[in-house]
Amino acid sequence: MPGRRAHGPRGAGSRGRGYRRGRGIETIGTLAAARRGDKLVVLAVDDDRSRAHAIRFGIDEGAEVECVTSLPAGPIIVRSGRQEIAIGRGLASRVRVQPAEQKGV
């Protein structure tokens, strides 16, 4: 039929609503890529100024954090110990993390 699109209104390459790239962090990545429920270990913070800022939040190399939620185009909310902290995307993109190993596996 002329005028009919074979792949819907957005075309074949469209991701549409509800599409999420990846499923959180599987290897080494940044805190900005974390998804709800990810348990992570901080490996490093890229620069000295960002490191000082992260330390104020109680996040330094070796710290274990859990992603509580990731707001679209907003902060990443992580749990470190008993506190929950909202970390902006800028700082989160400078914090290198890897998945925490599962204990008892």
N, C-alpha and C positions, 0 to 999 in steps of 0.2 A: 504494500500500500504506500503510495506516495505521501510524504509528510509524517509518516509514523517512524519513530525511532525504535530501533531494535533493543536498545539497552536502557530504556526509561528516559525520563526527562533530563537527566544530568549527563548522560553519555556513558560509555563503557568504562572510562577511567575514574568515574566518580566514586567517592567514598561515602557520600551521603551522611545522614545523621546517625549518631551512635557509634561510629567507627572509632576504634582505639588502636593506635599503632602500638604493637608490642604488648607485652604483658608484664610491665615493670622491668626490673633489672635482673638479668640472668647471669651476667659476669660483672666486670668492672664498668661503672658508669658514674653519672653525677646524681646528686640528690634531686635535681630538677626532673629527672626521669622516673622518680619513684612513684609507685601506685599504692593505693590503699592496701594495708596489710603487709607490705614489704618490710621485712626485718633486715636491717643493714648494719654494716660495720664501716665506720669512717676510716678511710685510708690516708687521706691528706686533704689539706686546704691549700689552694693554689698560691695565693700571695699573702704577704705579711699582714696587710690591713684586713683582709677577709678572715685570716686566721684569728686575729685579735677579736674581731666581731663574733666569730663562731665560739671562741672560748668564753666570751661573756654569756653566751647561751648554754654553756656547759657541753659544747660539742667540740671535741678535739680528736686527734688521731687515736684510734682504738675504741672510741665510744660506740656503743650499740644504740641504734635508734630504730623506731618503728614508724612507718608512715601512717598517720591517722587518716588523712585525706589529702587530696591534691585538687585545689580549686582551679577551674579552667581560667587561664590567663591571670591567675592570682597566686597567692602564697602556697607553700607546701607546709602542711601541719604535721609535725613529728612529735613523738613521745620519746623523751630521754629521761630515764629514771621514772620519777613520778610526775614530771611536769610536761605539759604540752606547749609547744612553741610554734608560732607561725613564722616561717622563714621565707623571705622574698625570693623570687626567681633568680635575681642577680646573684645573691649569695649562694643559693642552692646550686647554681650552675658551676660554682667554684669549689664545691665540696665533692671530692671523689669518694665513692663508696663501692662496696661489693656486698653481695648477699651474706647474711650471717649463716654460719653452718648450723644445721639442725642438730640439736643435742639429742643423743639417744638413738640416732639412726645408724 
